[in-house]
Amino acid sequence: MDGSSPAIHGLAPQHVFAYGSLVDPECLDQVLGHRHAGERLAARLVGYERITTAAYPFPYIVAAGGRSVDGVLIMDLTAYDIQALDRYEEVDKGIYERRPVEVEVWGCGPRTMHLQAQTYVAGPALVASTSG
């Protein structure tokens, strides 16, 4: 199994919840190799916790009941974009894993919406390198 969602290879654009370096539009554009023209919405991922540690230079998230992570929902990414993000997040090396999630988004009024997205969580290689 290659770790990718079947929908990624379809025609529908995908959304990615970002909480670290990809929140920066310039970093995102460098990773994608082009300027991303899609929307970016303030978002929250419930049921996860953001971890920063001296053992790894970038933040990562892990499942954690009762916790949440604030970030940005990057809208309308292509299959090519998702492949570029997978390379950046070193999915093939097990550093991060891409997972489907539901995020809360706001910015278009007082109510939040719930949207389906992908996000990058700590993969087995990252967990092994940062655990005790």
Order of alpha helices (4+ residues) and beta strands (2+ residues): beta-alpha-beta-beta-alpha-beta-beta-alpha
